[in-house]
Amino acid sequence: MAESHAGTEVPGDAHGAKGAFPPFDSSSFASQLVWLVIAFGLLYILMSKIALPRIAGILSERSAKIAADLAAAQKAKADSDEAVASYQTSLIKARAKAQNIAAETRAAVTAETDATRKSLEADLSAKLAAAEAKILATKQAALGNVNGIAVDATTAIVEQLLGKAPEPQTVQSAVNTALAN
């Protein structure tokens, strides 16, 4: 049927026909099933005795690590919550202290300003009283001089008009009457 060319054999020539795919060959089913059971048994033993215990150990280690990490995270959260509460308390105390210091400073500055203002008012009142006294003295001196100047001027005018000097008492009484009006 099939020819051989130059010493080359074509598969299927030894039996005289083409052979079937070996796993589908019905004559080898029994031996294949035996080897399947042996391979499956060995694989089962390897998996149950070696691989699965290792995987279970790894999973339990991971579970323990995750649990430890969660516990550490909870502790860190509790610590941070405590720190935040402590910070808030400190902040409230600091604000209250700052407000007290500001109130005390404001009161001290107000008291100092009031004292300075009262001192300045007292100084100004004293200077004003001294200035009024000086003005009054100057006014009285000026009025005293006005009286004397008026008497001298009246005497000089009457002497120029009449040609003789009037009596000083008459001139004085006339000037006093004129100044009183």
C-alpha positions as CSV (number, residue, x, y, z in Angstrom):
1,M,0.0,0.0,0.0
2,A,2.4,2.6,1.0
3,E,5.7,2.6,-0.7
4,S,9.0,3.1,0.8
5,H,11.2,5.5,-1.0
6,A,14.9,5.1,-0.5
7,G,14.9,3.4,2.9
8,T,12.3,5.7,4.5
9,E,9.5,4.1,6.3
10,V,6.1,5.6,6.5
11,P,4.2,5.2,9.8
12,G,1.6,2.5,9.7
13,D,3.7,0.4,7.3
14,A,4.7,-2.0,10.0
15,H,1.2,-3.1,10.8
16,G,0.0,-2.6,7.4
17,A,-2.6,0.1,8.3
18,K,-2.6,3.5,10.0
19,G,-2.8,3.2,13.8
20,A,-5.2,5.1,16.1
21,F,-4.2,7.8,18.6
22,P,-2.7,5.9,21.5
23,P,-5.0,7.2,24.3
24,F,-8.0,6.3,22.2
25,D,-6.7,2.8,21.4
26,S,-9.1,0.5,23.1
27,S,-6.5,-2.2,23.7
28,S,-4.5,0.1,26.1
29,F,-7.5,1.4,28.1
30,A,-6.9,-0.9,31.1
31,S,-3.2,0.0,31.5
32,Q,-4.1,3.7,31.1
33,L,-6.7,3.5,33.8
34,V,-4.1,1.8,36.2
35,W,-1.6,4.5,35.5
36,L,-4.3,7.1,36.0
37,V,-5.2,5.7,39.4
38,I,-1.5,5.5,40.4
39,A,-0.7,9.0,39.2
40,F,-3.9,10.4,40.9
41,G,-3.0,8.6,44.2
42,L,0.6,9.9,44.2
43,L,-0.7,13.4,43.4
44,Y,-3.2,13.1,46.2
45,I,-0.6,11.9,48.7
46,L,1.8,14.7,47.7
47,M,-0.9,17.4,47.9
48,S,-2.3,16.1,51.3
49,K,1.0,15.5,53.0
50,I,3.3,18.3,51.6
51,A,1.6,21.1,49.6
52,L,-1.7,21.5,51.5
53,P,0.0,21.7,55.0
54,R,2.4,24.3,53.7
55,I,-0.5,26.3,52.2
56,A,-2.5,26.0,55.4
57,G,0.5,27.2,57.4
58,I,1.0,30.2,55.1
59,L,-2.7,31.0,55.4
60,S,-2.7,30.8,59.2
61,E,0.5,33.0,59.3
62,R,-1.2,35.5,57.1
63,S,-4.3,35.4,59.2
64,A,-2.3,35.9,62.4
65,K,-0.3,38.7,60.8
66,I,-3.5,40.4,59.6
67,A,-5.1,40.0,63.0
68,A,-1.9,41.5,64.6
69,D,-1.9,44.3,62.1
70,L,-5.6,45.1,62.8
71,A,-4.9,45.1,66.6
72,A,-2.0,47.4,66.1
73,A,-4.1,49.7,63.9
74,Q,-6.8,49.7,66.5
75,K,-4.3,50.6,69.2
76,A,-2.8,53.3,67.0
77,K,-6.3,54.7,66.3
78,A,-7.0,54.7,70.0
79,D,-3.7,56.4,70.7
80,S,-4.3,59.0,68.0
81,D,-7.9,59.6,69.3
82,E,-6.4,60.1,72.8
83,A,-3.8,62.4,71.4
84,V,-6.4,64.4,69.5
85,A,-8.5,64.7,72.7
86,S,-5.5,65.8,74.7
87,Y,-4.6,68.3,72.0
88,Q,-8.2,69.7,72.0
89,T,-8.0,70.0,75.8
90,S,-4.7,71.7,75.6
91,L,-5.9,74.0,72.9
92,I,-9.0,75.0,74.9
93,K,-6.8,75.7,78.0
94,A,-4.4,77.7,75.9
95,R,-7.2,79.8,74.4
96,A,-8.7,80.4,77.8
97,K,-5.3,81.4,79.1
98,A,-4.7,83.7,76.1
99,Q,-8.1,85.3,76.7
100,N,-7.3,85.8,80.4
101,I,-3.9,87.4,79.5
102,A,-5.5,89.6,76.9
103,A,-8.2,90.7,79.5
104,E,-5.5,91.4,82.1
105,T,-3.4,93.3,79.6
106,R,-6.4,95.3,78.5
107,A,-7.3,96.1,82.1
108,A,-3.7,97.1,82.9
109,V,-3.5,99.3,79.8
110,T,-6.9,100.9,80.5
111,A,-5.8,101.6,84.1
112,E,-2.5,103.0,83.0
113,T,-4.2,105.1,80.3
114,D,-6.8,106.4,82.9
115,A,-4.0,107.2,85.3
116,T,-2.0,109.0,82.6
117,R,-5.2,110.9,81.5
118,K,-6.0,111.9,85.1
119,S,-2.4,113.1,85.6
120,L,-2.5,115.1,82.3
121,E,-5.9,116.5,83.2
122,A,-4.5,117.6,86.7
123,D,-1.4,119.1,85.0
124,L,-3.6,120.9,82.5
125,S,-6.0,122.1,85.2
126,A,-3.0,123.4,87.2
127,K,-1.5,125.1,84.1
128,L,-5.0,126.5,83.3
129,A,-5.4,127.9,86.8
130,A,-1.9,129.4,86.7
131,A,-2.6,130.9,83.2
132,E,-6.0,132.3,84.4
133,A,-4.3,133.8,87.5
134,K,-1.6,135.3,85.3
135,I,-4.2,136.7,82.9
136,L,-6.2,138.1,85.8
137,A,-3.0,139.7,87.3
138,T,-2.1,141.1,83.9
139,K,-5.7,142.3,83.4
140,Q,-5.7,144.0,86.8
141,A,-2.3,145.5,86.1
142,A,-3.5,146.7,82.7
143,L,-6.7,148.1,84.3
144,G,-4.6,149.8,86.9
145,N,-2.4,151.2,84.2
146,V,-5.5,152.2,82.2
147,N,-6.8,154.2,85.1
148,G,-3.4,155.9,85.5
149,I,-3.1,156.4,81.7
150,A,-6.7,157.7,81.5
151,V,-6.1,160.1,84.4
152,D,-2.8,161.3,82.8
153,A,-4.4,161.6,79.3
154,T,-7.5,163.4,80.7
155,T,-5.3,165.8,82.6
156,A,-3.2,166.5,79.5
157,I,-6.3,167.0,77.3
158,V,-8.0,169.4,79.8
159,E,-4.8,171.3,80.3
160,Q,-4.5,171.7,76.5
161,L,-8.1,172.8,76.2
162,L,-8.4,175.1,79.2
163,G,-4.8,176.1,79.5
164,K,-4.6,175.1,83.1
165,A,-4.3,171.8,84.9
166,P,-7.4,170.5,86.6
167,E,-7.3,169.1,90.1
168,P,-6.2,165.5,90.3
169,Q,-9.1,164.4,92.5
170,T,-11.7,165.7,90.0
171,V,-10.0,164.0,87.1
172,Q,-9.8,160.7,89.1
173,S,-13.5,160.8,89.9
174,A,-14.4,161.6,86.3
175,V,-12.3,158.7,85.0
176,N,-13.7,156.3,87.6
177,T,-17.2,157.3,86.6
178,A,-16.4,156.8,82.9
179,L,-14.8,153.4,83.5
180,A,-17.7,152.2,85.6
181,N,-20.1,152.8,82.7
